[in-house]
Amino acid sequence: MRRDLRASTAGAGVVAAALLAVHLAVYGSLAGLLLYYAVELAAVALAWRGSGRQPERARPAVRLLALGLTLFFLGDVCWQVQAELGVGADVAASDACYLASYVALGLGLWRLAGGRERSRDGIVAGWIDTLVVFVAGLALVWQLSLASIVSDAELPLGTRLVWSLYPALDAALLGLVMRLLGRV
């Protein structure tokens, strides 16, 4: 069983490296765009297939993760259509898909990272660790991007708000992933 898992992991790594190499070679072309969407769609399909194979207890959380990937894919497709049509430079329909994907991914990670089998003190300590990672990540993205977005008076208020949500939500997801990894 372990040997099969190692072989599968190594095989997936080789395929991923090959796809990255091909993508780098065709980046910026129609072939690169199609490859990107094909890989993203394959990830969505694998996430949904994998969600059905999970134990009943974990299935709702994993389905939320699959939904998050699906919404992100739809956001990418919507963004591409907007770019081709020359609309949506500020807040647009793709943002609704992207933000909804954050919600679904966050809820899925939250459910997976919950700590039913540990003591109450262990659960609280884990969530404190998650909050520390979130605050540290948020402080970093504030310095790198949020401060300039929030203070850009040329952008409409709604655009500043939506664009500010992305790095903040990235930090939140990072905190949840760290919480989940801390449970493994």
C-alpha positions in Angstrom: 0.0 0.0 0.0 2.7 2.5 1.0 4.7 1.6 -2.1 1.7 2.2 -4.3 1.1 5.6 -2.6 4.8 6.6 -3.2 4.6 5.5 -6.8 1.4 7.5 -7.3 2.9 10.5 -5.6 6.1 10.3 -7.7 4.1 9.9 -10.9 1.9 12.9 -10.1 5.0 14.9 -9.4 6.5 14.0 -12.7 3.3 14.8 -14.5 3.1 18.2 -12.7 6.7 19.0 -13.5 6.1 18.1 -17.2 2.9 20.3 -17.3 4.8 23.2 -15.8 7.6 22.9 -18.3 5.1 22.8 -21.2 3.2 25.7 -19.8 6.4 27.8 -19.5 7.2 27.0 -23.1 3.8 28.1 -24.4 3.1 30.8 -21.8 1.3 33.8 -23.2 -0.1 31.9 -26.2 -3.5 30.4 -26.8 -2.0 26.9 -26.2 -0.8 28.2 -22.8 -4.2 29.5 -21.9 -5.9 26.3 -23.0 -3.4 24.2 -21.0 -4.0 26.3 -17.9 -7.8 25.8 -18.2 -7.4 22.1 -18.9 -5.3 21.6 -15.8 -7.7 23.7 -13.7 -10.7 21.8 -15.0 -9.0 18.5 -14.3 -8.4 19.6 -10.7 -12.1 20.5 -10.4 -13.1 17.1 -11.7 -10.6 15.2 -9.4 -11.8 17.2 -6.4 -15.5 16.3 -7.1 -14.6 12.7 -7.7 -12.4 12.6 -4.6 -15.2 14.2 -2.5 -17.4 11.2 -3.2 -14.7 8.8 -1.9 -14.3 10.4 1.5 -15.6 9.0 4.7 -19.1 10.3 5.5 -17.8 12.5 8.3 -15.4 14.4 6.0 -17.5 14.4 2.8 -19.3 17.7 3.4 -16.0 19.6 4.1 -14.4 18.1 1.0 -17.4 18.9 -1.1 -17.0 22.5 0.0 -13.4 22.4 -1.2 -14.5 21.0 -4.5 -17.1 23.7 -4.8 -14.5 26.4 -4.0 -12.3 25.1 -6.8 -15.2 25.0 -9.2 -16.1 28.6 -8.3 -12.5 29.7 -8.8 -12.5 28.0 -12.2 -15.7 29.8 -13.1 -14.2 33.0 -12.0 -11.2 32.5 -14.3 -13.5 31.7 -17.2 -15.6 34.8 -16.5 -12.5 36.9 -16.2 -11.2 35.7 -19.5 -14.6 36.5 -21.2 -14.5 40.0 -19.6 -10.9 40.5 -20.8 -11.9 39.5 -24.3 -14.9 41.8 -24.3 -12.8 44.6 -22.7 -15.1 45.0 -19.7 -14.7 44.7 -16.0 -11.4 46.5 -15.3 -12.7 47.3 -11.8 -15.2 45.1 -9.9 -16.9 42.7 -12.2 -18.8 39.4 -12.3 -15.7 37.4 -12.0 -15.1 38.9 -8.6 -18.4 37.3 -7.4 -17.1 33.9 -8.4 -13.7 34.5 -6.9 -15.1 35.8 -3.6 -17.6 32.9 -3.4 -14.7 30.5 -3.9 -12.9 31.9 -0.9 -16.1 31.4 1.2 -16.5 27.8 0.1 -12.7 27.0 0.5 -12.7 28.7 3.9 -15.7 26.8 5.1 -14.3 23.5 3.9 -11.0 24.1 5.6 -12.7 25.3 8.7 -14.7 22.1 8.9 -11.7 19.9 8.2 -9.6 21.8 10.8 -12.2 21.5 13.5 -11.0 19.5 16.4 -13.7 17.1 17.7 -11.2 14.4 18.8 -9.0 16.7 20.9 -9.4 18.4 24.2 -11.1 21.8 24.5 -7.7 23.4 25.5 -6.1 21.8 22.5 -8.8 23.2 20.2 -8.5 26.7 21.6 -4.7 26.6 21.3 -5.0 25.4 17.7 -7.3 28.3 16.8 -5.1 30.8 18.6 -2.2 29.5 16.4 -4.4 30.0 13.3 -5.2 33.5 14.4 -1.5 34.3 14.8 -0.7 33.0 11.3 -3.6 35.1 10.0 -2.6 38.3 11.7 1.1 37.8 10.7 0.0 37.2 7.1 -2.3 40.2 7.1 0.4 42.4 8.5 2.7 41.3 5.7 0.1 41.8 2.9 -0.8 45.2 4.4 2.8 46.3 3.8 3.0 44.7 0.4 -0.3 45.6 -1.1 -3.3 46.4 1.1 -2.0 49.8 2.2 -1.6 51.0 -1.4 -4.9 49.7 -2.5 -6.8 51.2 0.4 -5.2 54.6 0.0 -5.6 54.8 -3.8 -8.2 57.6 -4.0 -8.4 57.2 -7.8 -10.2 53.9 -7.3 -13.9 53.8 -6.4 -14.6 52.7 -2.8 -16.2 49.4 -3.9 -13.2 48.5 -6.0 -10.8 49.2 -3.1 -12.9 47.1 -0.8 -13.1 44.1 -3.2 -9.4 44.3 -4.2 -8.5 44.5 -0.5 -10.4 41.4 0.3 -8.3 39.2 -1.9 -5.0 39.4 0.0 -6.9 39.4 3.4 -8.7 36.3 2.4 -5.5 34.7 1.2 -4.1 35.3 4.7 -7.2 33.8 6.2 -6.9 30.7 4.0 -3.3 30.4 4.9 -4.2 30.4 8.6 -6.7 27.7 8.1 -4.3 25.6 6.1 -1.7 25.9 8.8 -4.4 24.9 11.4 -5.2 21.9 9.3 -1.6 20.9 8.9 -1.1 21.3 12.6 -3.7 18.6 13.1 -2.0 16.1 10.9 
